[in-house]
Amino acid sequence: MKIKNFEYAKVLDFAQQVSYQSGQVVSKTLAQDQNHSLTLFAFEKGEEISSHESGGDALVVALDGKGEVTIDGEKHILKAGESILMPAKHPHAIVAPERFKMFLIVIF
């Protein structure tokens, strides 16, 4: 697995590597193969990823704003600097009550 869409050997503000866009959830894939997925997300206020299940454990690292993560029907609020693990094969969803950026690491 190689990292793409990211400059090598340069100090960057990680949260600024994906931009908010009105009415959208924006994603930027940094790496993906059959074992791993590394993706940055920017949710405009009110946007969401509806409930679904993943074949892998998914770690959400909040980078900016506030997000609401629901796992097995239980809601959790994440703020910048916080994280939560969404276990494989459990229903989960993410909604942005305000603008929200996150880094998602999935291990299959």
Buried (B, 14 or more C-beta within 10 A) or exposed (E): EEEEEBEEEEEEEEBEBBEBEEEEBBEBEBBEEEEBBBBBBBBBBEBBBEEEEBEBBBBBBBBBBBBBBBBEEEEBEBEBEBEBEBEBEEBBBBBBBEBBBBBBBBEE
